């Protein structure tokens, strides 16, 4: 019998969207592209979709990546779903696997949070592929028995681990053997008993072949990659010519190896698949297809609290274990973990307290929310069915706020936040933004913010000018938050730039203009209005007096004040308009500063994307 060769690609990006706007901001390190999702899609995801490699391999795509693709790269979202359908035609079993939703380290979650993340991953998979998943990827292959049990309870049949994550193996002869330092023979999967009549099948990837792809340049040419795989597969066969089932060579790496980590990797993969598919000595397959034809005849016990990317168990995601991608210490990891888990516990308490009034069962409601953003969740029937009085808009909007609060705090557990080298990096900052948004939605306010800040003071940065995690939280997280006054000021700047009173919708909250006034003088524009804000959830309607000026040199700034006194608002707008029509810039600047005193916003205070939009509108 010919040895099988299966290639698995774990394609994933963390959730990068701002929790306040739902948009990914410009990431200069991803230049020349707007952000890392766009760059890696160009280098890796789209080439593989266009070359149709995905239908001939096993793959999982992270739900947060495909959620981005739904809006920003629909070709990719369509291509992934189509690859699963074509893979079913190729192999008789569809090749796509699900993933634990937002890529947390599953053993570090509570049982309830792990169950939700697994159920969200399954729900996202069913929505995209129209079927139940057979396999599920554990982020970073982070494993313990509780995590495997969470998969098996939901009907997942198999997962993939490293060979050294097995501690003992029982072959067909019924004898148990210690796996040893380097782990089990990975050429056959094994069943892991989980108690209570539950079990799951574990496929073990081949470490040598996988490392050749990820770290040793096997993708420099298709000929080299083909040779690596065929030689290794045939060596497994020669060691046991009569084996039944036949040996399986499983290669598992980050999918980004195929085009992002290795330039030309998608093309090398495509040519390798073509060559192996025509080779009579080996058989291309997938774990799902292999399992459909062969029943595992081995049993295994796993090494709990282990992962594929840390030599110290799961310490990479909670301590200064020495695993890193660059230099410096990781003393910040433990305080970051403490901050995330502290806020998570507080948020869950709020959710259970308030959700018990809103939902028939708050935790069942969270599971039913499927990880969906509020706009999609508002029409998601399984979630709506858990709301006690869905006919009342104020109840429904409160239910959406509570669900979004939970989604944000679970996103804060995304593994990338601890993986790299400093607390000031993109990924830890993003996790902290999720935390801050969850706190904001909880309405708990300052006490919880103070607790988080105190913990983060113990998270030292490797960058002297940064200091610690508390500084990162103040400078890089809280400054990104967009509250109601900031939203009104953004609307005013847009009204001045566009020279009309179009509503602004940002993150589900909307701003409309009343008593709108516009004055034009040569290439200058002045606007004033009462900005009325409707909160995305159950916050009260708010109103602010705003005014903004746009100057020909690109200067654009706005001021905000109270809108409670109609006569005062009208007088302030009239005085600023008169100052503007005088043609003297200092006069209008002085008028804005004295009449709209609550808060101001300059165009340079905006994000790069917002500034570009304002500048384009002014032309």
Long-range contacts (C-beta under 8 A, 24 or more apart in sequence): 1-243, 1-244, 1-245, 1-246, 2-237, 2-246, 2-280, 2-281, 2-282, 2-283, 3-187, 3-233, 3-234, 3-236, 3-237, 3-246, 3-247, 3-248, 3-249, 3-282, 3-283, 4-233, 4-246, 4-247, 4-248, 4-249, 4-282, 4-283, 4-284, 4-285, 4-290, 5-229, 5-230, 5-233, 5-248, 5-249, 5-251, 5-276, 5-282, 5-283, 5-284, 5-285, 6-57, 6-58, 6-203, 6-248, 6-249, 6-250, 6-251, 6-284, 6-285, 6-286, 6-287, 6-290, 7-57, 7-58, 7-229, 7-250, 7-251, 7-269, 7-273, 8-57, 8-58, 8-59, 8-60, 8-97, 8-160, 8-205, 8-250, 8-251, 8-252, 8-253, 8-286, 8-287, 9-48, 9-54, 9-57, 9-58, 9-59, 9-60, 9-253, 9-254, 9-255, 9-257, 9-258, 10-59, 10-60, 10-99, 10-137, 10-252, 10-253, 10-254, 10-255, 11-44, 11-45, 11-59, 11-60, 11-61, 11-62, 11-65, 11-254, 11-255, 11-256, 12-60, 12-61, 12-62, 12-64, 12-65, 12-99, 12-103, 12-139, 12-254, 12-255, 13-37, 13-40, 13-62, 13-64, 13-65, 13-68, 14-62, 14-64, 14-102, 14-103, 14-414, 14-415, 14-416, 14-427, 14-430, 15-64, 15-67, 15-102, 15-411, 15-414, 15-430, 15-434, 16-68, 16-430, 17-68, 18-433, 18-480, 18-507, 19-408, 19-411, 19-433, 19-434, 19-436, 19-437, 20-437, 20-480, 20-481, 20-482, 20-506, 20-507, 21-482, 21-506, 21-507, 22-373, 22-507, 22-508, 23-609, 24-68, 24-72, 25-607, 25-608, 25-609, 26-607, 26-608, 26-609, 27-426, 29-426, 36-426, 37-65, 37-68, 37-72, 37-73, 38-72, 38-73, 39-260, 40-256, 40-260, 41-69, 41-73, 41-76, 43-259, 43-260, 43-263, 44-255, 44-256, 44-258, 44-259, 44-260, 44-265, 44-266, 45-69, 45-73, 45-76, 45-255, 45-259, 46-73, 46-75, 46-76, 46-79, 47-259, 47-266, 47-267, 48-255, 48-258, 48-259, 48-266, 48-269, 49-75, 49-76, 49-79, 49-80, 49-83, 50-79, 51-266, 51-267, 51-269, 51-270, 52-83, 52-86, 52-270, 53-258, 53-266, 53-269, 53-270, 53-273, 54-79, 54-80, 54-83, 54-84, 54-87, 54-95, 55-82, 55-83, 55-84, 55-86, 55-87, 55-90, 55-95, 56-87, 56-90, 56-95, 56-273, 56-277, 56-284, 57-95, 57-269, 57-273, 57-286, 58-95, 58-96, 58-97, 58-135, 58-286, 58-287, 58-288, 59-83, 59-95, 59-96, 59-97, 59-255, 60-96, 60-97, 60-98, 60-99, 60-135, 60-136, 60-137, 61-96, 61-99, 61-255, 62-99, 62-103, 63-99, 63-101, 63-102, 63-120, 63-121, 63-124, 63-125, 63-371, 64-101, 64-102, 64-103, 66-124, 66-128, 67-124, 67-373, 77-128, 80-128, 81-128, 81-129, 84-129, 87-286, 91-285, 91-286, 91-288, 91-289, 92-289, 92-292, 93-134, 93-286, 93-288, 93-289, 93-291, 93-292, 94-129, 94-131, 94-134, 94-288, 95-286, 95-288, 95-289, 96-125, 96-129, 96-133, 97-133, 97-134, 97-135, 97-136, 97-137, 97-160, 97-287, 97-288, 98-122, 98-124, 98-125, 98-133, 98-135, 98-136, 98-137, 98-156, 99-136, 99-137, 99-139, 100-136, 100-137, 100-138, 100-139, 101-371, 101-410, 102-371, 102-410, 102-411, 102-413, 102-414, 103-139, 103-414, 103-415, 103-416, 104-139, 104-410, 104-413, 104-414, 104-415, 105-139, 105-140, 105-142, 105-307, 105-314, 105-317, 105-413, 105-415, 106-138, 106-139, 106-142, 106-143, 106-144, 106-147, 106-150, 107-142, 107-143, 107-144, 107-146, 107-147, 107-304, 107-305, 107-314, 108-142, 108-314, 108-317, 108-318, 108-337, 108-413, 109-413, 111-146, 111-150, 112-363, 113-344, 113-410, 113-413, 114-146, 114-147, 114-150, 115-150, 115-153, 115-367, 116-363, 116-366, 116-367, 116-410, 117-410, 118-150, 118-151, 118-154, 118-156, 119-154, 119-367, 119-370, 120-367, 120-369, 120-370, 120-371, 122-154, 122-156, 123-370, 123-371, 124-370, 124-371, 127-370, 134-158, 134-288, 134-291, 135-159, 135-160, 135-287, 135-288, 139-415, 140-307, 140-308, 140-309, 140-310, 140-317, 140-415, 141-165, 141-306, 141-307, 141-308, 141-309, 142-306, 142-307, 142-314, 142-317, 142-415, 143-302, 143-304, 143-305, 143-306, 143-307, 144-302, 144-304, 144-305, 145-194, 145-195, 145-302, 145-304, 148-192, 148-194, 148-200, 148-202, 148-302, 149-194, 149-195, 149-198, 151-200, 152-194, 152-198, 152-199, 152-200, 153-198, 156-200, 157-200, 157-201, 157-291, 158-189, 158-200, 158-201, 158-202, 158-203, 158-287, 158-288, 158-291, 159-200, 159-201, 159-202, 159-203, 160-202, 160-203, 160-204, 160-205, 160-250, 160-252, 160-287, 161-202, 161-203, 161-204, 161-205, 161-302, 161-308, 162-204, 162-205, 162-207, 162-306, 162-308, 163-204, 163-205, 163-206, 163-207, 164-207, 164-303, 164-306, 165-204, 165-302, 165-303, 165-306, 165-308, 166-190, 166-202, 166-204, 166-300, 166-301, 166-302, 166-303, 167-301, 167-302, 167-303, 168-300, 168-301, 169-298, 169-299, 169-300, 169-301, 170-298, 170-299, 170-300, 171-297, 171-298, 172-297, 172-298, 182-207, 183-207, 184-300, 186-250, 187-236, 187-240, 187-243, 187-247, 187-248, 187-249, 188-243, 188-245, 188-247, 188-248, 188-296, 188-297, 188-298, 189-248, 189-287, 189-290, 189-291, 189-296, 189-298, 190-296, 190-298, 190-299, 190-300, 191-296, 191-298, 191-299, 191-300, 192-299, 192-300, 192-301, 192-302, 193-299, 201-291, 201-296, 202-300, 202-302, 203-248, 203-250, 203-287, 204-250, 205-250, 205-251, 205-252, 206-232, 206-249, 206-250, 206-251, 208-232, 209-249, 209-251, 210-251, 210-252, 210-253, 213-251, 213-253, 213-257, 214-253, 214-254, 214-257, 214-261, 217-262, 219-257, 219-258, 219-262, 219-264, 219-265, 219-268, 219-269, 220-262, 220-268, 221-268, 222-267, 222-268, 222-269, 222-270, 222-271, 222-272, 222-275, 225-268, 225-269, 225-272, 226-271, 226-272, 226-275, 226-276, 229-272, 229-276, 229-282, 230-276, 230-279, 230-281, 230-282, 233-282, 234-281, 234-282, 245-290, 245-293, 245-294, 245-295, 245-296, 245-297, 246-283, 246-294, 248-285, 248-290, 250-287, 309-419, 316-418, 316-419, 317-415, 317-418, 317-419, 318-418, 324-420, 324-421, 325-419, 325-420, 325-421, 326-420, 326-421, 327-421, 327-462, 328-421, 328-422, 328-462, 329-460, 329-462, 330-418, 330-421, 331-459, 331-460, 332-422, 332-423, 332-428, 332-459, 332-460, 332-461, 332-468, 332-469, 333-418, 335-455, 335-456, 335-458, 335-459, 335-469, 336-417, 336-418, 336-423, 336-428, 336-431, 336-432, 336-456, 336-459, 336-469, 337-418, 338-455, 339-432, 339-435, 339-452, 339-455, 339-456, 339-459, 339-469, 340-412, 340-413, 340-417, 340-431, 340-435, 342-451, 342-452, 342-455, 343-409, 343-412, 343-435, 343-438, 343-439, 343-448, 343-452, 344-409, 344-410, 344-412, 344-413, 346-442, 346-444, 346-448, 346-451, 347-405, 347-406, 347-409, 347-438, 347-439, 347-442, 348-406, 348-409, 350-405, 350-442, 350-443, 350-444, 351-402, 351-405, 351-406, 354-398, 354-402, 355-402, 357-388, 358-387, 358-388, 358-395, 358-398, 358-399, 358-402, 359-386, 359-387, 359-388, 359-399, 360-386, 360-387, 360-388, 361-386, 362-402, 365-399, 365-403, 366-403, 366-406, 369-403, 369-406, 369-407, 371-407, 372-407, 373-404, 373-407, 374-400, 374-403, 374-404, 374-508, 374-536, 374-537, 375-508, 377-403, 377-404, 394-538, 397-535, 397-537, 397-538, 398-537, 398-538, 400-536, 400-537, 401-441, 401-536, 401-537, 401-538, 402-441, 404-441, 404-537, 405-438, 405-441, 405-442, 406-438, 408-434, 408-435, 408-437, 408-438, 408-441, 409-434, 409-435, 409-438, 412-438, 421-462, 422-461, 422-462, 422-463, 422-466, 423-456, 423-459, 423-460, 423-461, 423-466, 423-468, 423-469, 423-472, 424-461, 424-463, 424-466, 424-472, 424-476, 428-469, 428-472, 429-472, 429-476, 429-477, 432-456, 432-469, 432-472, 432-473, 432-476, 432-477, 433-477, 433-480, 435-477, 436-473, 436-477, 436-478, 436-481, 437-481, 440-481, 441-537, 482-506, 482-507, 484-509, 484-533, 484-535, 484-539, 484-542, 484-544, 485-544, 485-560, 485-598, 485-599, 486-599, 486-601, 487-511, 487-533, 488-531, 488-533, 488-542, 488-544, 488-546, 488-560, 489-546, 489-548, 489-558, 489-559, 489-560, 489-599, 489-600, 489-601, 490-601, 490-606, 490-610, 491-531, 491-546, 492-527, 492-529, 492-531, 492-546, 492-547, 492-548, 492-558, 492-560, 492-601, 493-548, 493-550, 493-556, 493-557, 493-558, 493-601, 493-603, 493-606, 493-614, 494-613, 494-614, 494-617, 495-527, 495-529, 495-548, 496-525, 496-526, 496-527, 496-548, 496-549, 496-550, 496-556, 496-558, 497-525, 497-550, 497-556, 497-613, 497-614, 497-615, 497-617, 497-618, 498-617, 499-525, 499-527, 501-527, 501-529, 507-536, 508-536, 508-537, 509-533, 509-534, 509-535, 509-536, 510-534, 514-543, 515-569, 515-570, 515-573, 517-573, 517-577, 519-577, 519-580, 519-581, 521-580, 521-581, 521-583, 522-552, 523-551, 523-552, 524-549, 524-550, 524-551, 524-552, 524-580, 525-549, 525-550, 526-550, 526-576, 526-577, 526-580, 526-588, 528-572, 528-573, 528-576, 528-577, 530-563, 530-569, 531-560, 531-563, 544-598, 545-569, 545-572, 545-573, 545-596, 546-596, 547-572, 547-573, 547-576, 547-592, 547-595, 547-596, 549-580, 549-588, 549-589, 549-592, 550-618, 551-585, 554-603, 554-615, 554-618, 555-603, 556-602, 556-603, 556-614, 556-618, 557-589, 557-592, 557-600, 557-601, 557-602, 557-603, 558-592, 558-596, 558-600, 558-601, 559-592, 559-593, 559-595, 559-596, 559-597, 559-598, 559-599, 559-600, 560-596, 560-598, 560-599, 560-600, 560-601, 561-595, 561-596, 561-597, 561-598, 562-598, 572-596
